[in-house]
Amino acid sequence: MWNIVGFPGETDKDFEELLSFVKEFRFERLGAFIFSREEGTSAYDFPQQIPVRIKKERLKELMLTQQSISKEINSSYVGKEVEVLVDEIQSGIPKIVIGRTKGDAPEIDGKVVIKGDKAKVGKFIKVKVTEASEYDLVGEIRK
């Protein structure tokens, strides 16, 4: 889900309703950005423009709320096996494999960081999840 905060006329009540909605529906992934005035658009001259300070505060609060939800959801994968598409293999000792699950878009969503070197870029592998953060999973290649 994508959301704009600070659209002209957005009230405190509107924003609180958005937070309640996000808390209730617990999105696995949520993106948000601040409304910015763009010349030539209808919204450029809308009345009740929201101050930048308030837009930033709302964005921060929304994303902190989502981080908490995302961390809980990602933590539910710990101990489970997921299928991962390998995107890259980083050199070093040990080698680190970077990939993503079928639900993750490259360079947008979280990634899976994998310990092990038995993987090939562009191939799917089975990974046992051992750790989770707000955005990413960490795991080991299943044999």
C-alpha positions as MATLAB code, in Angstrom:
seq = 'MWNIVGFPGETDKDFEELLSFVKEFRFERLGAFIFSREEGTSAYDFPQQIPVRIKKERLKELMLTQQSISKEINSSYVGKEVEVLVDEIQSGIPKIVIGRTKGDAPEIDGKVVIKGDKAKVGKFIKVKVTEASEYDLVGEIRK';
ca = [
       0.000    0.000    0.000;
       1.232    3.499   -0.808;
       0.054    6.581    1.022;
       0.513   10.343    0.825;
       0.580   12.312    4.069;
      -0.025   16.027    4.252;
      -2.384   16.397    1.305;
      -4.080   19.820    1.454;
      -6.979   19.766    3.892;
      -5.785   16.640    5.741;
      -6.894   17.085    9.340;
      -5.498   15.583   12.527;
      -8.609   13.391   12.576;
      -7.937   12.213    9.012;
      -4.393   11.281    9.948;
      -5.511    9.457   13.106;
      -7.981    7.465   10.993;
      -5.123    6.501    8.672;
      -3.017    5.324   11.637;
      -5.946    3.309   12.988;
      -6.493    1.751    9.563;
      -2.808    0.766    9.276;
      -2.816   -0.705   12.804;
      -5.987   -2.685   12.144;
      -5.080   -4.110    8.741;
      -1.368   -4.691    9.490;
       0.124   -4.394    6.013;
       3.209   -6.478    5.318;
       4.528   -3.631    3.200;
       3.622    0.007    3.258;
       5.216    2.948    1.543;
       4.462    6.574    2.244;
       5.647    9.962    1.153;
       4.951   13.596    1.853;
       2.658   15.520   -0.465;
       4.635   18.108   -2.374;
       3.206   20.954   -4.358;
       3.921   20.676   -8.069;
       3.272   23.658  -10.302;
       0.695   22.942  -12.973;
      -1.286   20.479  -10.856;
      -4.747   21.139   -9.434;
      -3.560   20.511   -5.884;
      -0.880   23.192   -6.153;
      -3.436   25.910   -5.388;
      -5.686   23.916   -3.056;
      -6.500   25.774    0.157;
      -5.420   24.434    3.556;
      -1.875   23.500    2.588;
      -0.246   21.539    5.417;
       2.992   22.949    6.896;
       6.124   20.952    6.040;
       6.878   20.374    9.745;
       3.505   18.665   10.259;
       3.908   16.589    7.082;
       7.296   15.337    8.302;
       5.931   14.534   11.771;
       3.034   12.581   10.264;
       5.304   10.657    7.935;
       7.629    9.762   10.804;
       4.747    8.589   13.001;
       3.216    6.541   10.185;
       6.502    4.856    9.313;
       7.342    4.094   12.969;
       3.924    2.473   13.298;
       4.539    0.424   10.153;
       8.054   -0.572   11.252;
       6.631   -2.102   14.404;
       4.030   -4.045   12.412;
       6.575   -5.139    9.824;
       8.986   -6.348   12.521;
       6.218   -8.492   14.072;
       5.259   -9.949   10.709;
       8.879  -10.647    9.725;
       9.548  -12.229   13.129;
       6.805  -14.765   12.396;
       9.083  -16.195    9.670;
      11.895  -17.076   12.097;
      12.342  -20.844   12.115;
      10.417  -21.272    8.859;
      11.644  -22.088    5.387;
      11.117  -19.622    2.518;
      11.940  -19.750   -1.157;
      14.357  -17.011   -2.191;
      15.453  -15.710   -5.592;
      19.199  -15.014   -5.479;
      20.033  -11.479   -6.649;
      23.725  -11.245   -5.792;
      26.597  -12.949   -4.046;
      28.935  -10.711   -2.087;
      32.552  -11.758   -1.899;
      34.220  -12.168    1.444;
      34.633  -14.808    4.081;
      32.070  -16.075    4.569;
      30.263  -15.236    1.370;
      26.919  -13.511    1.791;
      24.032  -14.145   -0.576;
      21.413  -11.432   -1.092;
      18.007  -12.412   -2.366;
      14.300  -11.803   -2.050;
      11.112  -13.724   -1.540;
       8.426  -13.902   -4.205;
       6.595  -11.038   -2.496;
       9.527   -8.616   -2.549;
      10.216   -6.191   -5.372;
      13.895   -5.511   -6.101;
      15.283   -2.283   -4.645;
      11.918   -1.451   -3.062;
      11.029   -4.112   -0.520;
      13.106   -5.943    2.026;
      15.742   -8.508    1.238;
      16.907  -11.837    2.551;
      20.524  -11.955    3.695;
      21.814  -15.502    3.559;
      24.869  -17.089    5.114;
      26.386  -19.624    2.751;
      27.946  -19.889   -0.646;
      26.017  -22.636   -2.417;
      23.852  -20.367   -4.509;
      23.755  -18.992   -8.042;
      22.430  -15.611   -9.125;
      19.018  -15.959  -10.775;
      18.221  -19.294   -9.112;
      15.727  -20.104   -6.369;
      16.963  -21.605   -3.110;
      15.333  -22.753    0.109;
      16.332  -20.686    3.146;
      15.638  -21.257    6.831;
      14.982  -17.867    8.448;
      17.068  -17.333   11.587;
      16.575  -13.602   12.266;
      14.254  -10.765   11.315;
      14.339   -6.980   11.318;
      11.772   -4.355   10.316;
      12.528   -4.823    6.636;
      14.839   -7.792    6.103;
      15.177  -11.471    6.912;
      18.403  -13.348    7.663;
      18.765  -17.044    7.038;
      20.781  -20.073    6.109;
      20.671  -22.135    2.933;
      18.780  -25.396    3.436;
      20.573  -28.468    2.153;
];
